[in-house]
Amino acid sequence: MSELPESESSQKNLLKELATQLGVTQRKAKDYGVPSLIIIEGLDASAKGSLLNQVLLEIDSRSYDVYSTHASHQEPRNFPLLWRFWNHTPAKGRMQFYDRGPYYLVLDGWAEGEIDNDEIESYWEHIRNFERQLEDSGIAIVKIFLTVSKKTQAKRFEKLESNPKTAWRVRPKDWKRHRQYKPYLQKINQMIGKTDAPYARWEIVDTDNIRRAAIKVYHTIIEKLEAAILEKERSKASEPPKEEWIPYREKNFLAKVKASTPLDRVEYKTKLRKRQKAIQEIVHEIYTAKIPVILVYCGWDAAGKGGCIKRLVQGIDPRSYHVTPVGAPTKDELRHHYLWRFWKRMPRRGSIEIFDRSWYGRVLVERVEHLCTNREWRRAYQEINEMEAHLTDFGAVILKYWLHIDKETQFERFQARQANPLKEWKITDDDWRNREKWDLYEEAVNEMVKETDRPHAPWKIVSSVCKMSARIETIDLLIEQLSRALKNNAKPVL
Amino acid sequence: MSELPESESSQKNLLKELATQLGVTQRKAKDYGVPSLIIIEGLDASAKGSLLNQVLLEIDSRSYDVYSTHASHQEPRNFPLLWRFWNHTPAKGRMQFYDRGPYYLVLDGWAEGEIDNDEIESYWEHIRNFERQLEDSGIAIVKIFLTVSKKTQAKRFEKLESNPKTAWRVRPKDWKRHRQYKPYLQKINQMIGKTDAPYARWEIVDTDNIRRAAIKVYHTIIEKLEAAILEKERSKASEPPKEEWIPYREKNFLAKVKASTPLDRVEYKTKLRKRQKAIQEIVHEIYTAKIPVILVYCGWDAAGKGGCIKRLVQGIDPRSYHVTPVGAPTKDELRHHYLWRFWKRMPRRGSIEIFDRSWYGRVLVERVEHLCTNREWRRAYQEINEMEAHLTDFGAVILKYWLHIDKETQFERFQARQANPLKEWKITDDDWRNREKWDLYEEAVNEMVKETDRPHAPWKIVSSVCKMSARIETIDLLIEQLSRALKNNAKPVL
């Protein structure tokens, strides 16, 4: 950053220039499709609001969004900490501001004695992962922490209090925090140490002098945007090499699946009725215990995912579950991080969300069809594990099914569907095309299971050569998992 | 509806046939782009959940959504009654189910003594308007009310209570409602009388016999879908006539606008600073009083909407306002009712939502450019008035500005923008094209003002030939309106 001019009038002129420059830079970022996330955190009375307003002034209002974080809003507390922030990540070419963000929520929870020192570490980790994932997807991240001296803070509180119309803004909590100024600042310094990263540096800005602070904020944002634009120009200039298929030769999980002994229809009906009754009851308990449940159904085309889901939900109160069928992303979804559309669908406490296909598309169809780069899908294993860890840390139960059939069984089912005028619509050219790439998919599925089977979010490979037994088995596995969760249930804070 | 077969097994077969038929009909509705809304209301223990589940079984899960209405969810109570339902209206070709809907919320509020008999009438009216608007846009509406005899209701409660795992589902409130069975049913009968309409008929379904009930539900939905598909086929067959411009020759509001005396810059700065301080304080009061505020900025291109908005928000805490710039609808938005995208943006209690352009696009650009039919934009006046009435009944303040300049002033501003490399991006070919249709727009604006200027949602036509005085005047008008609202504030229930 260049030297700050001394006189007030030249500082004012510089501010105007910077405001214009930010407008120009953001229009360029828009043209290049560069998204950015600007997180503004700070102490109480550090002028967050007015600084943010000033920054927004010269940016075209059609290209940014502001999300204000309120610790008092109850609704987002039904979801994991980062859910509301994932819901407000920027699309290509857009700027997203957080008027305070996840840091504030965690610090507030800590200061209020709601979370302890161990828990706080795990929150910092989740936030680090969040930012790294966004950055890897090309989002430029700016993090600004606004400080104010203890003396100036007191002055600003007093000024607000002296006006009867603004006095309500200073709550007893604010004065309490003011008295704890030193330990609170220590905690913030720890936080900054834990969450400063090469791709998401903290910029500490002192606001005792507001004009200087504004100049620093402008500089920080403009620099980051310009760097991101440059990076984009560079990556556009160098043509990416033609991507090769990266084979997988390790453990073959699918080869080990044994076809289960087929059920006869009478036996099936009896078993199913029993399971449906059991699941109906257990879902009531899940609702009362406020546990969110995430079920992922993956499998070969025609393996019978839909049928399993139907039999599962048949007995469940529709108020307690929701099915999200996952297809190709829409244009709007393609302008966001690939996990964004799934985060939007995550269940609230006590609800069950059923994904018919899922985020694993990244390492299956997107890998096989080269819809993302090798680097992207290889990175996805870690990203997905981190997402699932954040969800299970929140108390969610995650269960992932792979419904397995052999190639011959698939062929028979495709033919049967095509011969049935009521089921013909279920089968498309895509299905036949996917089938030709069976071997590649097999490698991709095996590697996926190897990389993302985790104790808290396990894969269950279920033979579906007999559809009826697959329906029974998937429900059995769910009952087992939910019963365990009900035993161990402990509620998280944020 | 045809005769119901007598034997149990033929009833079961009929049910299976109907399930298949519904699947087929919905796929056809999807192909034709016919959206539908199925509202399922009913008494406690009328088997809403299991009937809904049964209906969903044969529908492709990629083509429907279920919204479950919970009276206990606090978040939607920060918005008008119909907000959550507008957020869940179906896109073209999709089926939206409400597992209980607005009726339930109103009846529950009434039974709990939260709303009185006068208020209830106004809620029925808003719901009627909602349904008529959806129907007019081509959404097929099915409304089912499930009943159960007092005796069977008691039996079902007792059955739930006898199982320790489901006992929690029967709350004291349910037994209370059971004891009030007769007066509650009377109220429901009144409700049905008030909200039964040719385009949205109530179907009353007794559920003492569940199988008969299911058959009736299937029939009702299939019939309505088929009628809607037929209607769509018919309208496709008959080519719509070439639409003529419908002139407006009545009161000319714009001709009466006097250009305000231009302000000099020093005077402007002093006035502006004073207003900004005042508005900052009043916004705090609005926040405390939990009044939602909706500001609509419309006006000629280059009239200075953006500049007015900037000066207004400059002093306001960013946590209390949000700006929505309105452009052409996205593809996704075009698949919904034209008001859907605005409903999503309506402010919660205590917040200010600023629309830079708005739903009035329907009767301005869409009218002039023939982007909708004459019938559609003519109907829009009433639809918009009804929407604004629902919002103001909830306690919202609505203020609508038309920033007015003459044709010559616009020309000068266009030229100045094009000569300034920093502002050039603001001007597009569209702007020049719109300019050519100035006279048509003038008619459209005048008719819009005539049809939608209402005491609770007034139009304020502000001369913006001097931009500075327009900025001052718009803020003054807002301060006046907000002060009045703070005086009269009374909080609604739902």
Interface residues (C-beta under 8 A of the other chain):
Chain A: T20 G23 V24 R27 G49 S50 L52 N53 Q54 L56 L57 S61 R62 V66 S68 H70 Q74 E75 D99 N163 K165 T166 W168 R169 E281 I282 H284 E285 T288 G306 I309 K310 V313 Q314 G315 I316 D317 P318 R319 H322 V323 P325 G327 T330 K331 D332 D356 L422 W425
Chain B: T20 G23 V24 R27 G49 S50 L52 N53 Q54 L56 L57 S61 R62 V66 S68 H70 Q74 E75 F97 D99 N163 K165 T166 W168 R169 E281 I282 H284 E285 T288 G306 I309 K310 V313 Q314 G315 I316 D317 P318 R319 H322 V323 P325 G327 T330 K331 D332 D356 L422 W425
